[in-house]
Amino acid sequence: MRVPAILLCIVVAACAKAVPPKTAASDSLTRRQKDSILGASRLPGAQGIRGALSAQDSAAARNARVDSIQ
C-alpha cells in the first residue's frame, strides 16, 4: 500500500504547475536608487559604493561636457 501512495505523490508533484518567479519589472526602485540606499547605510563597503556613485556622476558630467563641445 505504501508504494502506490508514494508513486501517486511523485506523479502529483511532477505534474504540479510551477509558480513563475517574480520579475524584475515589478521592482519600483532603479539600480542607482538601491545603490544610493546601500551607500547611505553603515554596512561594510558602503563607502566604496558611495565612491563608485561619485565616480559615475563625474564621468557622466565629463561626457556631457564633451558631447556639448562637438
N, CA, C and O atoms as a Maestro MAE file, in Angstrom:
{
 s_m_m2io_version
 :::
 2.0.0
}

f_m_ct {
 s_m_title
 :::
 protein
 m_atom[280] {
  # First column is atom index #
  i_m_mmod_type
  r_m_x_coord
  r_m_y_coord
  r_m_z_coord
  i_m_residue_number
  s_m_chain_name
  s_m_pdb_residue_name
  s_m_pdb_atom_name
  i_m_atomic_number
  :::
  1 25 0.813 -1.197 0.000 1 A "MET " " N  " 7
  2 3 0.000 0.000 0.000 1 A "MET " " CA " 6
  3 2 0.857 1.262 0.000 1 A "MET " " C  " 6
  4 15 0.422 2.308 -0.484 1 A "MET " " O  " 8
  5 25 2.038 1.174 0.524 2 A "ARG " " N  " 7
  6 3 2.905 2.354 0.578 2 A "ARG " " CA " 6
  7 2 3.416 2.754 -0.797 2 A "ARG " " C  " 6
  8 15 3.490 3.940 -1.117 2 A "ARG " " O  " 8
  9 25 3.768 1.768 -1.604 3 A "VAL " " N  " 7
  10 3 4.358 2.054 -2.912 3 A "VAL " " CA " 6
  11 2 3.404 2.843 -3.800 3 A "VAL " " C  " 6
  12 15 3.830 3.834 -4.392 3 A "VAL " " O  " 8
  13 25 2.120 2.451 -3.926 4 A "PRO " " N  " 7
  14 3 1.218 3.264 -4.765 4 A "PRO " " CA " 6
  15 2 1.025 4.682 -4.227 4 A "PRO " " C  " 6
  16 15 0.902 5.627 -5.006 4 A "PRO " " O  " 8
  17 25 0.998 4.836 -2.917 5 A "ALA " " N  " 7
  18 3 0.834 6.167 -2.344 5 A "ALA " " CA " 6
  19 2 2.055 7.032 -2.635 5 A "ALA " " C  " 6
  20 15 1.916 8.214 -2.952 5 A "ALA " " O  " 8
  21 25 3.224 6.464 -2.533 6 A "ILE " " N  " 7
  22 3 4.456 7.202 -2.819 6 A "ILE " " CA " 6
  23 2 4.516 7.566 -4.301 6 A "ILE " " C  " 6
  24 15 4.885 8.687 -4.652 6 A "ILE " " O  " 8
  25 25 4.153 6.618 -5.172 7 A "LEU " " N  " 7
  26 3 4.146 6.904 -6.604 7 A "LEU " " CA " 6
  27 2 3.125 7.989 -6.944 7 A "LEU " " C  " 6
  28 15 3.389 8.845 -7.789 7 A "LEU " " O  " 8
  29 25 1.979 7.959 -6.301 8 A "LEU " " N  " 7
  30 3 0.969 8.981 -6.527 8 A "LEU " " CA " 6
  31 2 1.493 10.362 -6.120 8 A "LEU " " C  " 6
  32 15 1.277 11.348 -6.825 8 A "LEU " " O  " 8
  33 25 2.173 10.421 -4.995 9 A "CYS " " N  " 7
  34 3 2.752 11.694 -4.550 9 A "CYS " " CA " 6
  35 2 3.797 12.201 -5.527 9 A "CYS " " C  " 6
  36 15 3.858 13.399 -5.805 9 A "CYS " " O  " 8
  37 25 4.609 11.317 -6.041 10 A "ILE " " N  " 7
  38 3 5.644 11.701 -7.004 10 A "ILE " " CA " 6
  39 2 5.015 12.231 -8.286 10 A "ILE " " C  " 6
  40 15 5.456 13.246 -8.825 10 A "ILE " " O  " 8
  41 25 3.979 11.541 -8.777 11 A "VAL " " N  " 7
  42 3 3.316 11.964 -10.013 11 A "VAL " " CA " 6
  43 2 2.638 13.322 -9.815 11 A "VAL " " C  " 6
  44 15 2.722 14.192 -10.682 11 A "VAL " " O  " 8
  45 25 1.975 13.499 -8.690 12 A "VAL " " N  " 7
  46 3 1.305 14.774 -8.424 12 A "VAL " " CA " 6
  47 2 2.337 15.901 -8.329 12 A "VAL " " C  " 6
  48 15 2.115 16.990 -8.859 12 A "VAL " " O  " 8
  49 25 3.445 15.648 -7.669 13 A "ALA " " N  " 7
  50 3 4.482 16.668 -7.543 13 A "ALA " " CA " 6
  51 2 5.100 16.996 -8.900 13 A "ALA " " C  " 6
  52 15 5.421 18.154 -9.169 13 A "ALA " " O  " 8
  53 25 5.265 16.002 -9.742 14 A "ALA " " N  " 7
  54 3 5.872 16.227 -11.059 14 A "ALA " " CA " 6
  55 2 4.931 16.990 -11.984 14 A "ALA " " C  " 6
  56 15 5.385 17.738 -12.850 14 A "ALA " " O  " 8
  57 25 3.643 16.809 -11.810 15 A "CYS " " N  " 7
  58 3 2.668 17.451 -12.689 15 A "CYS " " CA " 6
  59 2 2.179 18.796 -12.155 15 A "CYS " " C  " 6
  60 15 1.411 19.485 -12.827 15 A "CYS " " O  " 8
  61 25 2.607 19.167 -10.981 16 A "ALA " " N  " 7
  62 3 2.148 20.422 -10.391 16 A "ALA " " CA " 6
  63 2 2.642 21.594 -11.220 16 A "ALA " " C  " 6
  64 15 3.751 21.569 -11.752 16 A "ALA " " O  " 8
  65 25 1.815 22.614 -11.325 17 A "LYS " " N  " 7
  66 3 2.177 23.801 -12.093 17 A "LYS " " CA " 6
  67 2 3.157 24.640 -11.293 17 A "LYS " " C  " 6
  68 15 2.910 24.964 -10.131 17 A "LYS " " O  " 8
  69 25 4.262 24.984 -11.921 18 A "ALA " " N  " 7
  70 3 5.286 25.782 -11.254 18 A "ALA " " CA " 6
  71 2 4.834 27.232 -11.180 18 A "ALA " " C  " 6
  72 15 4.246 27.754 -12.127 18 A "ALA " " O  " 8
  73 25 5.102 27.871 -10.073 19 A "VAL " " N  " 7
  74 3 4.781 29.280 -9.904 19 A "VAL " " CA " 6
  75 2 5.911 30.094 -10.525 19 A "VAL " " C  " 6
  76 15 7.073 29.902 -10.167 19 A "VAL " " O  " 8
  77 25 5.588 31.006 -11.457 20 A "PRO " " N  " 7
  78 3 6.651 31.791 -12.085 20 A "PRO " " CA " 6
  79 2 7.302 32.723 -11.064 20 A "PRO " " C  " 6
  80 15 6.616 33.275 -10.204 20 A "PRO " " O  " 8
  81 25 8.610 32.899 -11.154 21 A "PRO " " N  " 7
  82 3 9.290 33.797 -10.215 21 A "PRO " " CA " 6
  83 2 8.895 35.240 -10.482 21 A "PRO " " C  " 6
  84 15 8.470 35.592 -11.582 21 A "PRO " " O  " 8
  85 25 9.041 36.066 -9.460 22 A "LYS " " N  " 7
  86 3 8.745 37.486 -9.633 22 A "LYS " " CA " 6
  87 2 9.729 38.085 -10.630 22 A "LYS " " C  " 6
  88 15 10.916 37.760 -10.631 22 A "LYS " " O  " 8
  89 25 9.220 38.945 -11.457 23 A "THR " " N  " 7
  90 3 10.083 39.562 -12.455 23 A "THR " " CA " 6
  91 2 10.682 40.845 -11.898 23 A "THR " " C  " 6
  92 15 10.174 41.425 -10.938 23 A "THR " " O  " 8
  93 25 11.752 41.265 -12.511 24 A "ALA " " N  " 7
  94 3 12.425 42.489 -12.081 24 A "ALA " " CA " 6
  95 2 11.581 43.719 -12.394 24 A "ALA " " C  " 6
  96 15 11.788 44.780 -11.804 24 A "ALA " " O  " 8
  97 25 10.626 43.583 -13.325 25 A "ALA " " N  " 7
  98 3 9.799 44.721 -13.697 25 A "ALA " " CA " 6
  99 2 8.890 45.156 -12.549 25 A "ALA " " C  " 6
  100 15 8.441 46.301 -12.518 25 A "ALA " " O  " 8
  101 25 8.616 44.256 -11.610 26 A "SER " " N  " 7
  102 3 7.740 44.620 -10.512 26 A "SER " " CA " 6
  103 2 8.474 45.429 -9.436 26 A "SER " " C  " 6
  104 15 7.855 45.930 -8.498 26 A "SER " " O  " 8
  105 25 9.772 45.550 -9.577 27 A "ASP " " N  " 7
  106 3 10.564 46.312 -8.620 27 A "ASP " " CA " 6
  107 2 10.447 47.794 -8.949 27 A "ASP " " C  " 6
  108 15 10.616 48.196 -10.100 27 A "ASP " " O  " 8
  109 25 10.159 48.603 -7.935 28 A "SER " " N  " 7
  110 3 9.921 50.020 -8.192 28 A "SER " " CA " 6
  111 2 11.181 50.876 -8.101 28 A "SER " " C  " 6
  112 15 11.172 52.024 -8.546 28 A "SER " " O  " 8
  113 25 12.259 50.346 -7.537 29 A "LEU " " N  " 7
  114 3 13.487 51.126 -7.401 29 A "LEU " " CA " 6
  115 2 14.454 50.811 -8.531 29 A "LEU " " C  " 6
  116 15 14.565 49.666 -8.971 29 A "LEU " " O  " 8
  117 25 15.155 51.847 -8.996 30 A "THR " " N  " 7
  118 3 16.178 51.631 -10.011 30 A "THR " " CA " 6
  119 2 17.451 51.128 -9.342 30 A "THR " " C  " 6
  120 15 17.569 51.168 -8.117 30 A "THR " " O  " 8
  121 25 18.378 50.667 -10.122 31 A "ARG " " N  " 7
  122 3 19.652 50.178 -9.595 31 A "ARG " " CA " 6
  123 2 20.383 51.300 -8.862 31 A "ARG " " C  " 6
  124 15 20.982 51.077 -7.809 31 A "ARG " " O  " 8
  125 25 20.330 52.498 -9.421 32 A "ARG " " N  " 7
  126 3 21.006 53.649 -8.788 32 A "ARG " " CA " 6
  127 2 20.384 53.970 -7.433 32 A "ARG " " C  " 6
  128 15 21.102 54.269 -6.479 32 A "ARG " " O  " 8
  129 25 19.065 53.913 -7.338 33 A "GLN " " N  " 7
  130 3 18.396 54.183 -6.072 33 A "GLN " " CA " 6
  131 2 18.775 53.143 -5.018 33 A "GLN " " C  " 6
  132 15 19.003 53.477 -3.855 33 A "GLN " " O  " 8
  133 25 18.838 51.888 -5.437 34 A "LYS " " N  " 7
  134 3 19.249 50.831 -4.499 34 A "LYS " " CA " 6
  135 2 20.683 51.056 -4.028 34 A "LYS " " C  " 6
  136 15 20.987 50.920 -2.843 34 A "LYS " " O  " 8
  137 25 21.560 51.402 -4.973 35 A "ASP " " N  " 7
  138 3 22.954 51.648 -4.617 35 A "ASP " " CA " 6
  139 2 23.084 52.860 -3.696 35 A "ASP " " C  " 6
  140 15 23.908 52.866 -2.782 35 A "ASP " " O  " 8
  141 25 22.279 53.867 -3.939 36 A "SER " " N  " 7
  142 3 22.314 55.049 -3.094 36 A "SER " " CA " 6
  143 2 21.870 54.715 -1.671 36 A "SER " " C  " 6
  144 15 22.455 55.208 -0.707 36 A "SER " " O  " 8
  145 25 20.852 53.892 -1.539 37 A "ILE " " N  " 7
  146 3 20.392 53.478 -0.214 37 A "ILE " " CA " 6
  147 2 21.477 52.678 0.498 37 A "ILE " " C  " 6
  148 15 21.743 52.890 1.681 37 A "ILE " " O  " 8
  149 25 22.102 51.755 -0.236 38 A "LEU " " N  " 7
  150 3 23.192 50.968 0.373 38 A "LEU " " CA " 6
  151 2 24.367 51.855 0.737 38 A "LEU " " C  " 6
  152 15 24.992 51.655 1.779 38 A "LEU " " O  " 8
  153 25 24.678 52.832 -0.105 39 A "GLY " " N  " 7
  154 3 25.787 53.728 0.175 39 A "GLY " " CA " 6
  155 2 25.559 54.594 1.403 39 A "GLY " " C  " 6
  156 15 26.508 54.975 2.089 39 A "GLY " " O  " 8
  157 25 24.306 54.899 1.676 40 A "ALA " " N  " 7
  158 3 23.983 55.718 2.841 40 A "ALA " " CA " 6
  159 2 23.956 54.896 4.136 40 A "ALA " " C  " 6
  160 15 23.889 55.460 5.228 40 A "ALA " " O  " 8
  161 25 24.006 53.588 4.015 41 A "SER " " N  " 7
  162 3 23.941 52.745 5.210 41 A "SER " " CA " 6
  163 2 25.310 52.669 5.886 41 A "SER " " C  " 6
  164 15 26.302 53.193 5.380 41 A "SER " " O  " 8
  165 25 25.337 52.020 7.014 42 A "ARG " " N  " 7
  166 3 26.592 51.851 7.750 42 A "ARG " " CA " 6
  167 2 27.162 50.448 7.558 42 A "ARG " " C  " 6
  168 15 27.976 49.987 8.358 42 A "ARG " " O  " 8
  169 25 26.734 49.777 6.501 43 A "LEU " " N  " 7
  170 3 27.223 48.439 6.214 43 A "LEU " " CA " 6
  171 2 28.680 48.494 5.753 43 A "LEU " " C  " 6
  172 15 29.123 49.504 5.207 43 A "LEU " " O  " 8
  173 25 29.419 47.415 5.973 44 A "PRO " " N  " 7
  174 3 30.784 47.374 5.456 44 A "PRO " " CA " 6
  175 2 30.772 47.479 3.929 44 A "PRO " " C  " 6
  176 15 30.003 46.783 3.265 44 A "PRO " " O  " 8
  177 25 31.590 48.316 3.391 45 A "GLY " " N  " 7
  178 3 31.665 48.508 1.945 45 A "GLY " " CA " 6
  179 2 30.791 49.631 1.429 45 A "GLY " " C  " 6
  180 15 30.813 49.933 0.236 45 A "GLY " " O  " 8
  181 25 30.021 50.256 2.310 46 A "ALA " " N  " 7
  182 3 29.134 51.337 1.875 46 A "ALA " " CA " 6
  183 2 29.927 52.522 1.351 46 A "ALA " " C  " 6
  184 15 29.494 53.208 0.425 46 A "ALA " " O  " 8
  185 25 31.077 52.758 1.938 47 A "GLN " " N  " 7
  186 3 31.914 53.875 1.481 47 A "GLN " " CA " 6
  187 2 32.380 53.626 0.044 47 A "GLN " " C  " 6
  188 15 32.480 54.569 -0.741 47 A "GLN " " O  " 8
  189 25 32.661 52.398 -0.301 48 A "GLY " " N  " 7
  190 3 33.045 52.064 -1.671 48 A "GLY " " CA " 6
  191 2 31.913 52.300 -2.656 48 A "GLY " " C  " 6
  192 15 32.142 52.733 -3.786 48 A "GLY " " O  " 8
  193 25 30.695 52.013 -2.227 49 A "ILE " " N  " 7
  194 3 29.539 52.256 -3.085 49 A "ILE " " CA " 6
  195 2 29.368 53.749 -3.307 49 A "ILE " " C  " 6
  196 15 29.092 54.186 -4.424 49 A "ILE " " O  " 8
  197 25 29.532 54.539 -2.242 50 A "ARG " " N  " 7
  198 3 29.437 55.998 -2.387 50 A "ARG " " CA " 6
  199 2 30.506 56.507 -3.343 50 A "ARG " " C  " 6
  200 15 30.236 57.381 -4.167 50 A "ARG " " O  " 8
  201 25 31.711 55.971 -3.241 51 A "GLY " " N  " 7
  202 3 32.788 56.379 -4.144 51 A "GLY " " CA " 6
  203 2 32.486 56.017 -5.587 51 A "GLY " " C  " 6
  204 15 32.768 56.792 -6.500 51 A "GLY " " O  " 8
  205 25 31.914 54.840 -5.792 52 A "ALA " " N  " 7
  206 3 31.573 54.419 -7.153 52 A "ALA " " CA " 6
  207 2 30.472 55.301 -7.735 52 A "ALA " " C  " 6
  208 15 30.511 55.647 -8.916 52 A "ALA " " O  " 8
  209 25 29.498 55.660 -6.915 53 A "LEU " " N  " 7
  210 3 28.442 56.554 -7.393 53 A "LEU " " CA " 6
  211 2 29.009 57.927 -7.732 53 A "LEU " " C  " 6
  212 15 28.604 58.539 -8.720 53 A "LEU " " O  " 8
  213 25 29.942 58.411 -6.922 54 A "SER " " N  " 7
  214 3 30.576 59.690 -7.189 54 A "SER " " CA " 6
  215 2 31.374 59.646 -8.493 54 A "SER " " C  " 6
  216 15 31.331 60.585 -9.288 54 A "SER " " O  " 8
  217 25 32.093 58.561 -8.703 55 A "ALA " " N  " 7
  218 3 32.868 58.407 -9.940 55 A "ALA " " CA " 6
  219 2 31.936 58.330 -11.149 55 A "ALA " " C  " 6
  220 15 32.247 58.867 -12.212 55 A "ALA " " O  " 8
  221 25 30.810 57.670 -10.984 56 A "GLN " " N  " 7
  222 3 29.839 57.573 -12.074 56 A "GLN " " CA " 6
  223 2 29.262 58.947 -12.407 56 A "GLN " " C  " 6
  224 15 29.090 59.285 -13.579 56 A "GLN " " O  " 8
  225 25 28.965 59.738 -11.376 57 A "ASP " " N  " 7
  226 3 28.459 61.090 -11.597 57 A "ASP " " CA " 6
  227 2 29.498 61.951 -12.307 57 A "ASP " " C  " 6
  228 15 29.165 62.705 -13.222 57 A "ASP " " O  " 8
  229 25 30.760 61.837 -11.885 58 A "SER " " N  " 7
  230 3 31.833 62.616 -12.511 58 A "SER " " CA " 6
  231 2 32.005 62.239 -13.974 58 A "SER " " C  " 6
  232 15 32.187 63.110 -14.825 58 A "SER " " O  " 8
  233 25 31.949 60.963 -14.266 59 A "ALA " " N  " 7
  234 3 32.103 60.501 -15.647 59 A "ALA " " CA " 6
  235 2 30.931 60.968 -16.505 59 A "ALA " " C  " 6
  236 15 31.126 61.360 -17.656 59 A "ALA " " O  " 8
  237 25 29.724 60.931 -15.959 60 A "ALA " " N  " 7
  238 3 28.560 61.387 -16.716 60 A "ALA " " CA " 6
  239 2 28.646 62.882 -16.996 60 A "ALA " " C  " 6
  240 15 28.313 63.335 -18.091 60 A "ALA " " O  " 8
  241 25 29.092 63.641 -16.010 61 A "ALA " " N  " 7
  242 3 29.236 65.086 -16.213 61 A "ALA " " CA " 6
  243 2 30.319 65.382 -17.251 61 A "ALA " " C  " 6
  244 15 30.143 66.253 -18.103 61 A "ALA " " O  " 8
  245 25 31.430 64.662 -17.182 62 A "ARG " " N  " 7
  246 3 32.519 64.856 -18.146 62 A "ARG " " CA " 6
  247 2 32.040 64.500 -19.553 62 A "ARG " " C  " 6
  248 15 32.339 65.217 -20.508 62 A "ARG " " O  " 8
  249 25 31.304 63.409 -19.686 63 A "ASN " " N  " 7
  250 3 30.792 63.013 -21.006 63 A "ASN " " CA " 6
  251 2 29.798 64.035 -21.537 63 A "ASN " " C  " 6
  252 15 29.760 64.294 -22.740 63 A "ASN " " O  " 8
  253 25 28.994 64.617 -20.656 64 A "ALA " " N  " 7
  254 3 28.047 65.646 -21.087 64 A "ALA " " CA " 6
  255 2 28.793 66.875 -21.592 64 A "ALA " " C  " 6
  256 15 28.386 67.486 -22.580 64 A "ALA " " O  " 8
  257 25 29.892 67.243 -20.915 65 A "ARG " " N  " 7
  258 3 30.687 68.392 -21.366 65 A "ARG " " CA " 6
  259 2 31.316 68.107 -22.721 65 A "ARG " " C  " 6
  260 15 31.323 68.972 -23.597 65 A "ARG " " O  " 8
  261 25 31.847 66.896 -22.901 66 A "VAL " " N  " 7
  262 3 32.477 66.526 -24.169 66 A "VAL " " CA " 6
  263 2 31.438 66.515 -25.290 66 A "VAL " " C  " 6
  264 15 31.715 66.979 -26.397 66 A "VAL " " O  " 8
  265 25 30.257 65.994 -25.012 67 A "ASP " " N  " 7
  266 3 29.212 65.947 -26.024 67 A "ASP " " CA " 6
  267 2 28.738 67.342 -26.420 67 A "ASP " " C  " 6
  268 15 28.355 67.562 -27.570 67 A "ASP " " O  " 8
  269 25 28.760 68.277 -25.489 68 A "SER " " N  " 7
  270 3 28.292 69.629 -25.798 68 A "SER " " CA " 6
  271 2 29.311 70.396 -26.654 68 A "SER " " C  " 6
  272 15 28.944 71.355 -27.334 68 A "SER " " O  " 8
  273 25 30.581 69.985 -26.627 69 A "ILE " " N  " 7
  274 3 31.615 70.634 -27.426 69 A "ILE " " CA " 6
  275 2 31.455 70.289 -28.891 69 A "ILE " " C  " 6
  276 15 31.659 71.145 -29.752 69 A "ILE " " O  " 8
  277 25 31.101 69.076 -29.185 70 A "GLN " " N  " 7
  278 3 31.016 68.618 -30.569 70 A "GLN " " CA " 6
  279 2 29.844 69.161 -31.207 70 A "GLN " " C  " 6
  280 15 29.598 68.888 -32.382 70 A "GLN " " O  " 8
  :::
 }
 m_bond[279] {
  # First column is bond index #
  i_m_from
  i_m_to
  i_m_order
  :::
  1 1 2 1
  2 2 3 1
  3 3 4 2
  4 3 5 1
  5 5 6 1
  6 6 7 1
  7 7 8 2
  8 7 9 1
  9 9 10 1
  10 10 11 1
  11 11 12 2
  12 11 13 1
  13 13 14 1
  14 14 15 1
  15 15 16 2
  16 15 17 1
  17 17 18 1
  18 18 19 1
  19 19 20 2
  20 19 21 1
  21 21 22 1
  22 22 23 1
  23 23 24 2
  24 23 25 1
  25 25 26 1
  26 26 27 1
  27 27 28 2
  28 27 29 1
  29 29 30 1
  30 30 31 1
  31 31 32 2
  32 31 33 1
  33 33 34 1
  34 34 35 1
  35 35 36 2
  36 35 37 1
  37 37 38 1
  38 38 39 1
  39 39 40 2
  40 39 41 1
  41 41 42 1
  42 42 43 1
  43 43 44 2
  44 43 45 1
  45 45 46 1
  46 46 47 1
  47 47 48 2
  48 47 49 1
  49 49 50 1
  50 50 51 1
  51 51 52 2
  52 51 53 1
  53 53 54 1
  54 54 55 1
  55 55 56 2
  56 55 57 1
  57 57 58 1
  58 58 59 1
  59 59 60 2
  60 59 61 1
  61 61 62 1
  62 62 63 1
  63 63 64 2
  64 63 65 1
  65 65 66 1
  66 66 67 1
  67 67 68 2
  68 67 69 1
  69 69 70 1
  70 70 71 1
  71 71 72 2
  72 71 73 1
  73 73 74 1
  74 74 75 1
  75 75 76 2
  76 75 77 1
  77 77 78 1
  78 78 79 1
  79 79 80 2
  80 79 81 1
  81 81 82 1
  82 82 83 1
  83 83 84 2
  84 83 85 1
  85 85 86 1
  86 86 87 1
  87 87 88 2
  88 87 89 1
  89 89 90 1
  90 90 91 1
  91 91 92 2
  92 91 93 1
  93 93 94 1
  94 94 95 1
  95 95 96 2
  96 95 97 1
  97 97 98 1
  98 98 99 1
  99 99 100 2
  100 99 101 1
  101 101 102 1
  102 102 103 1
  103 103 104 2
  104 103 105 1
  105 105 106 1
  106 106 107 1
  107 107 108 2
  108 107 109 1
  109 109 110 1
  110 110 111 1
  111 111 112 2
  112 111 113 1
  113 113 114 1
  114 114 115 1
  115 115 116 2
  116 115 117 1
  117 117 118 1
  118 118 119 1
  119 119 120 2
  120 119 121 1
  121 121 122 1
  122 122 123 1
  123 123 124 2
  124 123 125 1
  125 125 126 1
  126 126 127 1
  127 127 128 2
  128 127 129 1
  129 129 130 1
  130 130 131 1
  131 131 132 2
  132 131 133 1
  133 133 134 1
  134 134 135 1
  135 135 136 2
  136 135 137 1
  137 137 138 1
  138 138 139 1
  139 139 140 2
  140 139 141 1
  141 141 142 1
  142 142 143 1
  143 143 144 2
  144 143 145 1
  145 145 146 1
  146 146 147 1
  147 147 148 2
  148 147 149 1
  149 149 150 1
  150 150 151 1
  151 151 152 2
  152 151 153 1
  153 153 154 1
  154 154 155 1
  155 155 156 2
  156 155 157 1
  157 157 158 1
  158 158 159 1
  159 159 160 2
  160 159 161 1
  161 161 162 1
  162 162 163 1
  163 163 164 2
  164 163 165 1
  165 165 166 1
  166 166 167 1
  167 167 168 2
  168 167 169 1
  169 169 170 1
  170 170 171 1
  171 171 172 2
  172 171 173 1
  173 173 174 1
  174 174 175 1
  175 175 176 2
  176 175 177 1
  177 177 178 1
  178 178 179 1
  179 179 180 2
  180 179 181 1
  181 181 182 1
  182 182 183 1
  183 183 184 2
  184 183 185 1
  185 185 186 1
  186 186 187 1
  187 187 188 2
  188 187 189 1
  189 189 190 1
  190 190 191 1
  191 191 192 2
  192 191 193 1
  193 193 194 1
  194 194 195 1
  195 195 196 2
  196 195 197 1
  197 197 198 1
  198 198 199 1
  199 199 200 2
  200 199 201 1
  201 201 202 1
  202 202 203 1
  203 203 204 2
  204 203 205 1
  205 205 206 1
  206 206 207 1
  207 207 208 2
  208 207 209 1
  209 209 210 1
  210 210 211 1
  211 211 212 2
  212 211 213 1
  213 213 214 1
  214 214 215 1
  215 215 216 2
  216 215 217 1
  217 217 218 1
  218 218 219 1
  219 219 220 2
  220 219 221 1
  221 221 222 1
  222 222 223 1
  223 223 224 2
  224 223 225 1
  225 225 226 1
  226 226 227 1
  227 227 228 2
  228 227 229 1
  229 229 230 1
  230 230 231 1
  231 231 232 2
  232 231 233 1
  233 233 234 1
  234 234 235 1
  235 235 236 2
  236 235 237 1
  237 237 238 1
  238 238 239 1
  239 239 240 2
  240 239 241 1
  241 241 242 1
  242 242 243 1
  243 243 244 2
  244 243 245 1
  245 245 246 1
  246 246 247 1
  247 247 248 2
  248 247 249 1
  249 249 250 1
  250 250 251 1
  251 251 252 2
  252 251 253 1
  253 253 254 1
  254 254 255 1
  255 255 256 2
  256 255 257 1
  257 257 258 1
  258 258 259 1
  259 259 260 2
  260 259 261 1
  261 261 262 1
  262 262 263 1
  263 263 264 2
  264 263 265 1
  265 265 266 1
  266 266 267 1
  267 267 268 2
  268 267 269 1
  269 269 270 1
  270 270 271 1
  271 271 272 2
  272 271 273 1
  273 273 274 1
  274 274 275 1
  275 275 276 2
  276 275 277 1
  277 277 278 1
  278 278 279 1
  279 279 280 2
  :::
 }
}
